[in-house]
Amino acid sequence: MKGLKISNAKIVNEGTIEQKDILIIGNRISKIGNHLEVSEDIEVFDASGKYIIPGLIDDQVHFREPGLTHKATIESESKAALAGGITSFLEMPNTNPQTTTLEEWEAKNERAAQTSYANYGFMFGGTNDNLDQILALDSKRVPALKLFLGSSTGNMLVDDPDVLRNIFRNTNLVIAVHCEDEATIKENLKLAQSQYGEAIPIDQHPIIRSHEACYLSSSKAIELAKETGARLHVFHLSTAKELSLFQNDIPLKEKKITAEVCVHHLWFNDTDYKKKGTHIKWNPAIKTQNDQEALWEGLNSDLLDVLATDHAPHTLEEKSNPYNAAPSGGPLVQHALSALLTAYHQKRISLEKIIEKACHNPALLFDVKDRGYLREGYFADMVVLDLDREYEVKKEDLLYQCGWSPFEGTTFKGVVEKTLLNGQWAYDQGKVNPKSAAMALTFDR
């Protein structure tokens, strides 16, 4: 078995930053310690001046395969993820066909086994009529059940209260939810159309997909989770008001109800619509600066448990449509970590907290087996960072199939230099290793 020693690195892991060596044998971490002695046949990488972190686990991406491959593929987006320090991803079920049957779920895994460059797991989609399929899922292979409680992108709205209650009562999986109240959104859209006709300006997006739409849906989902005892994870919080629904006075492992925040809701606010337009149209919508600041505070105070991207690419042509026709979502996996590292330099968040929320907590929350930490015996997924290097996001450097980024023209401070995946250098200074080392994620349940 081949070996690799990473020496003289500043390791950011489990709340500390320490300079140590890491010995990797095969695809796992063999030893972490000071001045490790190794035989001559072990490759040595001197990481002096660099920081080593666990590979990020992104718990919410849309890689568009099958059926929407003009936007993206598992291959293209997993390569971009590696460039962004994301070594494992959990992909959403609103593809075409939707991942709402065991057959389609297996087909997606088979495709990833052939083409993914990062470790992969696929959430299973709940509908109004597939409880029998949900009950047949293997909890060691399926990370979570995904429910859309607002229609968002795709057509997977679960709107039958009896069905929802049955799902919440009958699954032991984490139930991950997109929370926006559909009736509220429809009413707000009708009002906007009466005022603007078909020429609705983009700055109406957070008014149409409003604070009230988010809070009403989130609070109902949490009420149902408390009633049924279900394990609930609320995706992509976007409002200050919703933070009141969550707890920070108990450890994550004891929480039955958890929440996630995405990088775009931390980076942008509604003043950015004027410059970025529909390129920052997401569901839930980017909201006010007050919401943005509250989300940062909620992240640092542990009301918010997980950092993610909700990476959801569309073609530039699609995104350049007028408001009504422009789809929601954008590509983020390649630059999310750099945005967070820049926020670290701006003193918004510590390195330790970034790693807790983007590496450790997704592993804990979804019971990801032997990943998310730098520990002896764990898989060797890790990222080499140069915290002091600055770079500008340029179109020619993008690995996304869609070929654009909402961050184009932004200068970040903090660079992913290399990414190690299952003991193999998978990304190095702008180049992805053509030999994939990706594995299917498994879940320790």
Backbone hydrogen bonds in HBPLUS format (Angstrom, degrees):
<---DONOR---> <-ACCEPTOR-->    atom                        ^
c    i                          cat <-CA-CA->   ^        H-A-AA   ^      H-
h    n   atom  resd res      DA  || num        DHA   H-A  angle D-A-AA Bond
n    s   type  num  typ     dist DA aas  dist angle  dist       angle   num
A0026-GLY N   A0002-LYS O   2.85 MM  24  5.52 179.0  1.85 174.8 174.8     1
A0043-GLU N   A0003-GLY O   3.24 MM  40  6.27 154.0  2.31 138.1 132.0     2
A0004-LEU N   A0024-ILE O   2.82 MM  20  5.04 151.0  1.90 144.4 151.8     3
A0024-ILE N   A0004-LEU O   2.71 MM  20  5.04 164.4  1.73 158.9 163.8     4
A0005-LYS N   A0043-GLU O   2.67 MM  38  6.08 157.6  1.72 159.6 167.8     5
A0045-PHE N   A0005-LYS O   2.74 MM  40  6.12 165.6  1.76 167.5 171.2     6
A0006-ILE N   A0022-ILE O   2.81 MM  16  5.09 164.8  1.83 153.7 157.9     7
A0022-ILE N   A0006-ILE O   2.83 MM  16  5.09 155.5  1.89 145.9 154.1     8
A0007-SER N   A0045-PHE O   2.92 MM  38  6.24 162.2  1.95 153.2 158.9     9
A0047-ALA N   A0007-SER O   2.79 MM  40  5.73 161.2  1.83 158.4 163.8    10
A0020-LYS N   A0009-ALA O   3.17 MM  11  5.99 139.5  2.34 159.1 167.2    11
A0010-LYS N   A0050-LYS O   3.14 MM  40  6.38 169.5  2.15 151.9 154.9    12
A0052-ILE N   A0010-LYS O   2.85 MM  42  6.01 158.6  1.90 141.1 145.6    13
A0011-ILE N   A0018-GLU O   2.69 MM   7  5.25 167.1  1.71 150.4 147.1    14
A0018-GLU N   A0011-ILE O   3.03 MM   7  5.25 151.9  2.11 139.3 142.7    15
A0012-VAL N   A0052-ILE O   2.91 MM  40  6.18 168.1  1.93 167.2 170.1    16
A0013-ASN N   A0016-THR O   3.02 MM   3  5.62 158.3  2.07 156.0 162.7    17
A0016-THR N   A0013-ASN O   3.19 MM   3  5.62 159.6  2.24 114.2 120.2    18
A0021-ASP N   A0033-GLY O   2.68 MM  12  5.38 172.1  1.68 163.3 165.2    19
A0033-GLY N   A0021-ASP O   3.05 MM  12  5.38 156.1  2.10 141.6 149.2    20
A0023-LEU N   A0031-LYS O   2.77 MM   8  5.08 172.4  1.77 161.8 162.8    21
A0030-SER N   A0023-LEU O   2.72 MM   7  5.47 150.2  1.81 145.7 155.1    22
A0031-LYS N   A0023-LEU O   3.22 MM   8  5.08 159.9  2.26 132.4 135.8    23
A0025-ILE N   A0028-ARG O   3.08 MM   3  5.83 144.4  2.21 165.7 174.8    24
A0028-ARG N   A0025-ILE O   3.33 MM   3  5.83 168.3  2.34 131.0 131.5    25
A0380-ALA N   A0027-ASN O   2.90 MM 353  5.67 165.5  1.92 133.1 134.4    26
A0029-ILE N   A0378-TYR O   2.80 MM 349  5.65 163.1  1.83 170.7 175.4    27
A0377-GLY N   A0029-ILE O   2.74 MM 348  5.35 174.4  1.75 153.7 155.6    28
A0042-ILE N   A0039-SER O   3.22 MM   3  5.84 165.6  2.24 120.4 122.8    29
A0050-LYS N   A0047-ALA O   2.90 MM   3  5.32 159.8  1.94 138.6 140.5    30
A0051-TYR N   A0385-LEU O   3.07 MM 334  5.07 164.0  2.10 141.7 146.8    31
A0385-LEU N   A0051-TYR O   2.79 MM 334  5.07 167.5  1.81 155.2 158.8    32
A0053-ILE N   A0383-VAL O   3.03 MM 330  5.30 155.9  2.09 144.4 152.1    33
A0383-VAL N   A0053-ILE O   2.85 MM 330  5.30 155.9  1.91 152.0 157.9    34
A0055-GLY N   A0381-ASP O   3.06 MM 326  5.04 151.6  2.14 110.8 107.9    35
A0056-LEU N   A0085-GLY O   3.01 MM  29  6.10 166.3  2.03 158.5 155.2    36
A0087-THR N   A0056-LEU O   3.03 MM  31  5.69 136.6  2.22 136.8 146.8    37
A0088-SER N   A0056-LEU O   3.26 MM  32  6.54 153.3  2.33 161.9 161.9    38
A0057-ILE N   A0358-ALA O   3.03 MM 301  6.17 169.6  2.04 161.9 163.5    39
A0058-ASP N   A0088-SER O   2.91 MM  30  6.33 155.3  1.98 161.4 156.1    40
A0090-LEU N   A0058-ASP O   2.88 MM  32  6.27 144.2  2.01 168.2 167.7    41
A0310-ASP N   A0060-GLN O   2.89 MM 250  4.89 128.6  2.16 152.5 157.3    42
A0061-VAL N   A0090-LEU O   3.10 MM  29  6.27 140.8  2.26 153.5 158.2    43
A0092-MET N   A0061-VAL O   2.87 MM  31  6.06 148.4  1.97 165.9 176.3    44
A0062-HIS N   A0311-HIS O   2.67 MM 249  5.76 144.8  1.79 160.1 171.2    45
A0068-LEU N   A0064-ARG O   3.05 MM   4  4.98 138.8  2.22 161.3 165.5    46
A0096-ASN N   A0066-PRO O   3.01 MM  30  5.68 171.5  2.02 144.9 142.2    47
A0071-LYS N   A0068-LEU O   2.98 MM   3  5.91 165.0  2.00 125.7 130.6    48
A0077-GLU N   A0073-THR O   3.05 MM   4  6.11 173.3  2.06 156.7 158.7    49
A0078-SER N   A0074-ILE O   3.00 MM   4  5.80 148.0  2.10 138.6 147.1    50
A0079-LYS N   A0075-GLU O   3.21 MM   4  6.33 149.4  2.31 145.0 152.0    51
A0080-ALA N   A0076-SER O   3.19 MM   4  6.52 155.9  2.25 142.4 148.8    52
A0081-ALA N   A0077-GLU O   2.87 MM   4  6.08 146.2  1.99 138.8 148.6    53
A0082-LEU N   A0078-SER O   3.10 MM   4  6.35 155.6  2.16 142.5 147.0    54
A0083-ALA N   A0079-LYS O   3.19 MM   4  6.52 155.2  2.25 146.4 152.7    55
A0084-GLY N   A0080-ALA O   3.13 MM   4  6.43 126.4  2.43 135.8 149.9    56
A0084-GLY N   A0081-ALA O   2.90 MM   3  4.99 135.5  2.10  98.9 112.5    57
A0086-ILE N   A0081-ALA O   2.88 MM   5  4.96 156.4  1.94 148.0 140.5    58
A0085-GLY N   A0082-LEU O   3.02 MM   3  5.06 165.7  2.04 109.5 111.3    59
A0119-ASN N   A0087-THR O   2.84 MM  32  6.00 144.5  1.97 162.7 152.9    60
A0089-PHE N   A0119-ASN O   2.97 MM  30  6.37 151.0  2.05 145.0 150.7    61
A0121-GLY N   A0089-PHE O   2.98 MM  32  6.28 125.8  2.28 154.1 166.4    62
A0091-GLU N   A0121-GLY O   2.88 MM  30  6.34 159.1  1.92 155.3 157.4    63
A0123-MET N   A0091-GLU O   2.98 MM  32  6.06 162.7  2.01 163.1 167.5    64
A0095-THR N   A0093-PRO O   2.88 MM   2  5.64 138.9  2.05  98.4  90.2    65
A0099-THR N   A0093-PRO O   2.89 MM   6  4.57 166.0  1.91 136.5 141.3    66
A0125-GLY N   A0099-THR O   2.87 MM  26  5.71 172.9  1.87 161.2 158.7    67
A0105-TRP N   A0101-THR O   2.98 MM   4  6.23 158.2  2.03 152.7 159.5    68
A0106-GLU N   A0102-LEU O   2.94 MM   4  6.10 161.4  1.97 150.0 154.1    69
A0107-ALA N   A0103-GLU O   3.00 MM   4  6.19 152.2  2.08 142.9 151.2    70
A0108-LYS N   A0104-GLU O   3.04 MM   4  6.23 150.4  2.13 144.5 151.1    71
A0109-ASN N   A0105-TRP O   3.17 MM   4  6.48 156.9  2.22 146.0 151.8    72
A0110-GLU N   A0106-GLU O   2.93 MM   4  6.18 157.1  1.98 150.5 156.9    73
A0111-ARG N   A0107-ALA O   3.01 MM   4  6.23 152.6  2.08 143.7 150.7    74
A0112-ALA N   A0108-LYS O   2.98 MM   4  6.25 158.7  2.03 148.4 153.9    75
A0113-ALA N   A0109-ASN O   2.93 MM   4  6.15 152.2  2.00 148.3 155.8    76
A0114-GLN N   A0111-ARG O   3.10 MM   3  5.28 135.1  2.31  99.7 111.9    77
A0115-THR N   A0111-ARG O   3.02 MM   4  6.25 142.4  2.17 145.5 156.8    78
A0116-SER N   A0112-ALA O   2.82 MM   4  4.78 164.5  1.85 133.5 136.3    79
A0120-TYR N   A0439-MET O   3.13 MM 319  6.62 148.2  2.24 144.3 153.7    80
A0441-LEU N   A0120-TYR O   2.84 MM 321  5.64 175.0  1.84 149.7 149.7    81
A0124-PHE N   A0144-ALA O   3.19 MM  20  6.61 163.7  2.22 157.9 158.8    82
A0146-LYS N   A0124-PHE O   2.80 MM  22  5.93 168.2  1.81 154.2 157.9    83
A0126-GLY N   A0146-LYS O   2.98 MM  20  6.10 164.3  2.01 160.4 159.3    84
A0133-GLN N   A0130-ASN O   3.06 MM   3  5.37 126.3  2.36 105.0 117.8    85
A0134-ILE N   A0130-ASN O   3.13 MM   4  6.50 156.7  2.19 150.7 157.7    86
A0135-LEU N   A0131-LEU O   2.99 MM   4  6.22 157.6  2.04 153.6 158.2    87
A0136-ALA N   A0133-GLN O   3.09 MM   3  5.19 142.6  2.23  99.8 110.9    88
A0137-LEU N   A0134-ILE O   3.27 MM   3  5.55 170.0  2.28 112.9 115.3    89
A0141-ARG N   A0138-ASP O   2.97 MM   3  5.58 162.1  2.01 119.3 125.2    90
A0142-VAL N   A0138-ASP O   3.01 MM   4  6.13 144.5  2.14 155.1 165.9    91
A0443-PHE N   A0140-LYS O   2.95 MM 303  4.61 157.4  2.00 130.3 132.3    92
A0145-LEU N   A0174-VAL O   2.87 MM  29  6.19 170.2  1.88 170.6 173.9    93
A0176-ALA N   A0145-LEU O   2.70 MM  31  5.94 162.4  1.73 167.4 173.1    94
A0147-LEU N   A0176-ALA O   2.85 MM  29  6.21 160.3  1.88 163.6 169.2    95
A0178-HIS N   A0147-LEU O   3.01 MM  31  6.48 153.5  2.08 158.0 165.7    96
A0158-VAL N   A0148-PHE O   3.02 MM  10  6.09 166.1  2.04 168.2 169.0    97
A0149-LEU N   A0178-HIS O   2.83 MM  29  5.64 154.8  1.90 152.2 160.7    98
A0163-VAL N   A0160-ASP O   3.07 MM   3  5.30 117.1  2.48 104.5 119.5    99
A0164-LEU N   A0160-ASP O   2.98 MM   4  6.27 166.0  2.00 161.9 166.1   100
A0165-ARG N   A0161-PRO O   3.02 MM   4  6.20 163.4  2.05 147.4 151.4   101
A0166-ASN N   A0162-ASP O   3.02 MM   4  6.21 155.8  2.08 144.3 150.9   102
A0167-ILE N   A0163-VAL O   2.90 MM   4  6.19 158.9  1.94 157.0 162.6   103
A0168-PHE N   A0164-LEU O   2.93 MM   4  6.16 171.2  1.94 157.5 159.7   104
A0169-ARG N   A0165-ARG O   2.96 MM   4  6.10 147.6  2.07 143.4 152.1   105
A0170-ASN N   A0166-ASN O   3.03 MM   4  5.98 134.5  2.25 140.9 151.7   106
A0170-ASN N   A0167-ILE O   3.16 MM   3  5.26 133.6  2.39  98.9 111.3   107
A0175-ILE N   A0231-ARG O   2.78 MM  56  6.08 167.5  1.80 164.4 168.7   108
A0233-HIS N   A0175-ILE O   2.82 MM  58  5.96 162.4  1.85 151.7 149.0   109
A0177-VAL N   A0233-HIS O   2.95 MM  56  6.38 154.0  2.02 159.6 166.7   110
A0235-PHE N   A0177-VAL O   2.95 MM  58  5.77 163.0  1.98 154.2 159.5   111
A0181-ASP N   A0213-ALA O   2.87 MM  32  4.66 151.5  1.95 112.4 121.7   112
A0185-ILE N   A0181-ASP O   3.14 MM   4  6.41 161.4  2.17 151.7 157.1   113
A0186-LYS N   A0182-GLU O   2.97 MM   4  6.18 164.2  2.00 154.0 157.8   114
A0187-GLU N   A0183-ALA O   3.09 MM   4  6.26 157.0  2.14 145.7 151.5   115
A0188-ASN N   A0184-THR O   2.96 MM   4  6.19 160.8  2.00 151.2 156.6   116
A0189-LEU N   A0185-ILE O   2.84 MM   4  6.03 154.9  1.90 151.6 158.9   117
A0190-LYS N   A0186-LYS O   3.01 MM   4  6.17 153.7  2.08 142.3 149.2   118
A0191-LEU N   A0187-GLU O   3.11 MM   4  6.42 153.4  2.18 145.2 151.7   119
A0192-ALA N   A0188-ASN O   3.00 MM   4  6.28 155.3  2.06 146.2 153.0   120
A0193-GLN N   A0189-LEU O   2.87 MM   4  6.11 156.9  1.93 152.0 158.1   121
A0194-SER N   A0190-LYS O   3.01 MM   4  6.23 147.7  2.11 142.8 151.3   122
A0195-GLN N   A0191-LEU O   3.17 MM   4  6.41 136.4  2.37 138.0 149.0   123
A0195-GLN N   A0192-ALA O   3.16 MM   3  5.13 129.3  2.43  92.8 106.2   124
A0196-TYR N   A0192-ALA O   2.77 MM   4  5.90 164.0  1.79 157.1 161.6   125
A0197-GLY N   A0193-GLN O   2.73 MM   4  4.43 140.5  1.89 122.6 129.6   126
A0199-ALA N   A0196-TYR O   3.23 MM   3  5.50 148.6  2.34 130.4 127.7   127
A0204-GLN N   A0201-PRO O   3.01 MM   3  5.81 164.4  2.04 122.8 127.0   128
A0205-HIS N   A0202-ILE O   2.95 MM   3  5.53 167.4  1.97 120.9 125.1   129
A0207-ILE N   A0204-GLN O   2.95 MM   3  5.07 137.7  2.13 103.0 116.2   130
A0208-ILE N   A0204-GLN O   2.79 MM   4  6.08 152.3  1.86 160.7 169.6   131
A0209-ARG N   A0205-HIS O   2.83 MM   4  5.96 173.9  1.84 160.6 161.6   132
A0214-CYS N   A0210-SER O   3.16 MM   4  6.51 155.3  2.22 147.5 153.4   133
A0215-TYR N   A0211-HIS O   2.90 MM   4  6.15 176.8  1.90 161.8 162.4   134
A0216-LEU N   A0212-GLU O   2.89 MM   4  5.81 166.3  1.91 149.5 154.2   135
A0217-SER N   A0213-ALA O   3.39 MM   4  6.33 161.7  2.43 134.2 139.0   136
A0218-SER N   A0214-CYS O   2.89 MM   4  6.05 173.1  1.90 161.5 163.8   137
A0219-SER N   A0215-TYR O   2.87 MM   4  5.82 167.7  1.89 151.3 155.4   138
A0220-LYS N   A0216-LEU O   3.19 MM   4  6.25 151.9  2.27 137.2 144.5   139
A0221-ALA N   A0217-SER O   3.01 MM   4  6.24 161.1  2.04 152.8 157.8   140
A0222-ILE N   A0218-SER O   2.96 MM   4  6.18 159.7  2.00 152.9 158.4   141
A0223-GLU N   A0219-SER O   2.93 MM   4  6.06 155.3  1.99 142.9 150.0   142
A0224-LEU N   A0220-LYS O   2.97 MM   4  6.20 155.9  2.03 147.6 153.7   143
A0225-ALA N   A0221-ALA O   2.92 MM   4  6.18 152.1  2.00 144.2 152.4   144
A0226-LYS N   A0222-ILE O   2.93 MM   4  6.17 157.4  1.98 150.6 155.9   145
A0227-GLU N   A0223-GLU O   3.00 MM   4  6.20 152.4  2.08 142.1 150.1   146
A0228-THR N   A0224-LEU O   2.95 MM   4  6.11 154.6  2.01 149.3 155.2   147
A0229-GLY N   A0225-ALA O   2.74 MM   4  5.45 134.8  1.94 143.3 153.4   148
A0232-LEU N   A0256-LYS O   2.92 MM  24  6.30 147.4  2.02 166.6 169.8   149
A0258-THR N   A0232-LEU O   2.94 MM  26  6.39 158.9  1.99 151.7 158.0   150
A0234-VAL N   A0258-THR O   2.89 MM  24  6.24 168.9  1.91 145.4 145.0   151
A0260-GLU N   A0234-VAL O   2.98 MM  26  6.26 143.7  2.11 173.9 167.8   152
A0237-LEU N   A0260-GLU O   2.90 MM  23  6.19 172.9  1.91 160.8 158.4   153
A0243-LEU N   A0240-ALA O   3.13 MM   3  5.63 145.5  2.25 111.0 120.2   154
A0244-SER N   A0241-LYS O   3.26 MM   3  6.05 157.4  2.32 119.1 123.6   155
A0245-LEU N   A0242-GLU O   2.95 MM   3  5.61 166.3  1.97 122.1 126.6   156
A0246-PHE N   A0243-LEU O   3.20 MM   3  5.76 173.1  2.20 120.1 121.9   157
A0254-GLU N   A0251-PRO O   2.97 MM   3  5.49 146.7  2.08 112.7 122.4   158
A0255-LYS N   A0252-LEU O   2.99 MM   3  5.15 152.9  2.07 107.1 115.8   159
A0305-ASP N   A0259-ALA O   2.85 MM  46  5.56 149.8  1.94 139.6 147.7   160
A0306-VAL N   A0259-ALA O   3.30 MM  47  6.63 144.5  2.44 141.7 149.0   161
A0261-VAL N   A0306-VAL O   2.92 MM  45  6.34 159.4  1.96 166.7 170.4   162
A0308-ALA N   A0261-VAL O   3.11 MM  47  6.37 147.3  2.22 146.3 151.8   163
A0265-HIS N   A0262-CYS O   3.11 MM   3  5.64 132.3  2.35 110.4 121.9   164
A0263-VAL N   A0308-ALA O   3.13 MM  45  6.50 146.4  2.25 160.7 164.9   165
A0266-LEU N   A0263-VAL O   3.03 MM   3  5.11 136.8  2.23  99.0 111.7   166
A0267-TRP N   A0263-VAL O   2.89 MM   4  6.09 143.5  2.02 151.0 162.1   167
A0268-PHE N   A0264-HIS O   3.05 MM   4  5.75 168.4  2.06 141.3 145.0   168
A0272-ASP N   A0269-ASN O   2.91 MM   3  5.79 166.5  1.92 130.7 135.1   169
A0270-ASP N   A0287-LYS O   2.67 MM  17  5.16 133.1  1.89 149.2 155.5   170
A0273-TYR N   A0270-ASP O   3.46 MM   3  5.66 163.5  2.48 103.0 107.5   171
A0276-LYS N   A0272-ASP O   2.86 MM   4  5.91 172.4  1.87 166.0 167.5   172
A0277-GLY N   A0273-TYR O   2.76 MM   4  4.69 148.0  1.86 123.8 131.4   173
A0279-HIS N   A0276-LYS O   3.15 MM   3  5.59 147.2  2.27 138.6 136.7   174
A0280-ILE N   A0277-GLY O   3.25 MM   3  6.24 173.2  2.25 123.5 125.5   175
A0281-LYS N   A0278-THR O   3.04 MM   3  4.79 152.4  2.12 110.5 106.7   176
A0329-GLY N   A0281-LYS O   2.80 MM  48  6.24 161.3  1.84 152.9 152.4   177
A0292-GLN N   A0288-THR O   2.95 MM   4  6.29 160.3  1.99 149.0 154.7   178
A0293-GLU N   A0289-GLN O   2.90 MM   4  6.13 164.8  1.93 153.1 155.6   179
A0294-ALA N   A0290-ASN O   2.99 MM   4  6.13 155.8  2.05 142.7 149.9   180
A0295-LEU N   A0291-ASP O   2.89 MM   4  6.14 149.6  1.98 151.6 159.7   181
A0296-TRP N   A0292-GLN O   3.15 MM   4  6.53 154.9  2.22 148.3 154.3   182
A0297-GLU N   A0293-GLU O   3.01 MM   4  6.31 161.0  2.05 148.5 153.9   183
A0298-GLY N   A0294-ALA O   2.77 MM   4  6.00 154.4  1.84 146.8 154.5   184
A0299-LEU N   A0295-LEU O   2.89 MM   4  6.06 145.5  2.01 143.9 152.7   185
A0300-ASN N   A0296-TRP O   3.03 MM   4  6.30 165.4  2.05 153.0 156.0   186
A0301-SER N   A0297-GLU O   2.92 MM   4  6.03 138.9  2.09 144.0 155.4   187
A0303-LEU N   A0298-GLY O   2.95 MM   5  4.95 134.6  2.17 147.8 155.2   188
A0304-LEU N   A0298-GLY O   3.04 MM   6  5.49 155.7  2.10 128.4 123.9   189
A0302-ASP N   A0299-LEU O   3.37 MM   3  5.30 161.3  2.41 100.8 106.1   190
A0307-LEU N   A0357-LYS O   3.01 MM  50  5.28 159.8  2.05 118.9 118.5   191
A0312-ALA N   A0330-GLY O   2.84 MM  18  4.78 173.5  1.85 131.9 130.9   192
A0319-LYS N   A0315-THR O   3.01 MM   4  6.34 163.5  2.04 153.8 158.0   193
A0320-SER N   A0316-LEU O   2.99 MM   4  6.01 130.9  2.23 140.1 151.9   194
A0321-ASN N   A0318-GLU O   3.32 MM   3  5.74 166.3  2.34 112.9 115.1   195
A0325-ALA N   A0322-PRO O   2.97 MM   3  5.59 126.5  2.27 118.6 132.1   196
A0326-ALA N   A0322-PRO O   2.90 MM   4  5.84 135.6  2.10 157.2 167.4   197
A0335-HIS N   A0332-LEU O   3.13 MM   3  5.82 146.1  2.25 120.7 129.0   198
A0336-ALA N   A0332-LEU O   3.07 MM   4  5.76 130.9  2.32 163.9 176.9   199
A0339-ALA N   A0335-HIS O   2.98 MM   4  6.24 152.7  2.06 152.6 160.3   200
A0340-LEU N   A0336-ALA O   3.04 MM   4  6.38 151.6  2.13 146.2 153.9   201
A0341-LEU N   A0337-LEU O   2.81 MM   4  6.12 153.1  1.89 151.9 160.0   202
A0342-THR N   A0338-SER O   2.90 MM   4  6.06 150.5  1.98 143.8 151.5   203
A0343-ALA N   A0339-ALA O   2.99 MM   4  6.25 148.8  2.09 139.2 148.0   204
A0344-TYR N   A0340-LEU O   2.91 MM   4  6.26 138.3  2.09 138.3 150.1   205
A0345-HIS N   A0341-LEU O   3.06 MM   4  6.46 152.6  2.13 144.1 150.2   206
A0346-GLN N   A0342-THR O   2.99 MM   4  6.30 136.5  2.18 139.2 152.0   207
A0348-ARG N   A0343-ALA O   2.94 MM   5  5.38 169.8  1.95 159.5 156.1   208
A0347-LYS N   A0344-TYR O   2.90 MM   3  4.96 156.4  1.96 107.2 112.6   209
A0354-ILE N   A0350-SER O   3.10 MM   4  6.41 156.4  2.16 148.5 154.4   210
A0355-ILE N   A0351-LEU O   3.06 MM   4  6.36 164.9  2.08 157.7 160.6   211
A0356-GLU N   A0352-GLU O   2.96 MM   4  6.17 152.6  2.04 142.3 150.5   212
A0357-LYS N   A0353-LYS O   2.99 MM   4  6.15 164.7  2.02 152.4 155.2   213
A0358-ALA N   A0354-ILE O   2.88 MM   4  5.91 149.4  1.97 151.4 160.0   214
A0359-CYS N   A0355-ILE O   2.92 MM   4  5.21 141.8  2.07 135.1 140.7   215
A0360-HIS N   A0355-ILE O   3.11 MM   5  6.53 158.0  2.16 151.9 158.4   216
A0361-ASN N   A0356-GLU O   2.78 MM   5  5.82 165.0  1.80 163.7 167.4   217
A0364-LEU N   A0360-HIS O   2.96 MM   4  6.29 154.8  2.03 152.2 160.2   218
A0365-LEU N   A0361-ASN O   2.77 MM   4  5.83 173.1  1.77 159.5 161.6   219
A0366-PHE N   A0362-PRO O   3.09 MM   4  6.01 163.7  2.11 143.6 147.3   220
A0368-VAL N   A0363-ALA O   2.89 MM   5  4.66 139.7  2.06 131.7 140.3   221
A0367-ASP N   A0364-LEU O   3.33 MM   3  5.08 156.9  2.39  96.1 102.8   222
A0444-ASP N   A0367-ASP O   2.67 MM  77  5.28 147.3  1.77 160.6 160.5   223
A0369-LYS N   A0442-THR O   2.89 MM  73  5.66 173.7  1.90 150.8 148.7   224
A0379-PHE N   A0370-ASP O   3.04 MM   9  6.00 160.4  2.07 155.8 157.8   225
A0378-TYR N   A0375-ARG O   3.04 MM   3  5.48 163.2  2.07 131.8 135.5   226
A0381-ASP N   A0379-PHE O   2.99 MM   2  5.83 130.3  2.24 106.7  92.1   227
A0423-GLY N   A0380-ALA O   3.04 MM  43  4.90 164.4  2.06 135.2 130.4   228
A0382-MET N   A0420-LEU O   2.95 MM  38  5.11 152.6  2.03 132.8 141.0   229
A0420-LEU N   A0382-MET O   2.72 MM  38  5.11 174.9  1.73 163.2 164.5   230
A0384-VAL N   A0418-LYS O   2.85 MM  34  5.07 172.4  1.86 149.8 152.0   231
A0417-GLU N   A0384-VAL O   2.88 MM  33  5.59 155.9  1.94 157.9 164.2   232
A0386-ASP N   A0415-VAL O   2.99 MM  29  5.23 161.4  2.03 150.3 156.5   233
A0415-VAL N   A0386-ASP O   2.94 MM  29  5.23 165.4  1.96 139.2 143.4   234
A0414-GLY N   A0389-ARG O   2.87 MM  25  5.55 150.7  1.95 172.6 163.9   235
A0391-TYR N   A0412-PHE O   2.98 MM  21  5.58 151.6  2.06 151.4 159.3   236
A0412-PHE N   A0391-TYR O   2.86 MM  21  5.58 154.4  1.93 170.1 164.5   237
A0393-VAL N   A0410-THR O   2.94 MM  17  5.64 161.9  1.97 159.1 162.6   238
A0409-GLY N   A0393-VAL O   2.91 MM  16  5.43 173.5  1.92 150.2 150.6   239
A0397-ASP N   A0394-LYS O   3.04 MM   3  5.59 156.8  2.10 116.2 123.4   240
A0398-LEU N   A0395-LYS O   3.20 MM   3  5.50 167.7  2.22 113.3 117.1   241
A0403-GLY N   A0400-TYR O   3.21 MM   3  5.41 147.3  2.32 102.9 111.8   242
A0408-GLU N   A0405-SER O   3.23 MM   3  5.46 170.7  2.24 112.1 113.5   243
A0410-THR N   A0407-PHE O   2.82 MM   3  5.37 157.8  1.87 148.5 149.9   244
A0429-GLN N   A0417-GLU O   2.78 MM  12  5.17 175.3  1.79 169.4 170.1   245
A0419-THR N   A0427-TYR O   2.88 MM   8  4.93 155.4  1.94 136.0 137.8   246
A0426-ALA N   A0419-THR O   2.82 MM   7  5.67 153.1  1.90 155.3 164.4   247
A0427-TYR N   A0419-THR O   3.26 MM   8  4.93 151.1  2.35 139.4 138.5   248
A0421-LEU N   A0424-GLN O   2.78 MM   3  5.22 166.7  1.79 154.9 152.6   249
A0424-GLN N   A0421-LEU O   2.98 MM   3  5.22 161.4  2.01 113.2 119.4   250
A0433-ASN N   A0426-ALA O   2.79 MM   7  4.91 167.1  1.81 130.9 135.5   251
A0428-ASP N   A0431-LYS O   2.83 MM   3  5.30 159.1  1.88 150.6 157.6   252
A0431-LYS N   A0428-ASP O   3.11 MM   3  5.30 160.2  2.15 111.1 117.3   253
A0445-ARG N   A0443-PHE O   2.95 MM   2  5.87 124.6  2.27 112.4  96.6   254
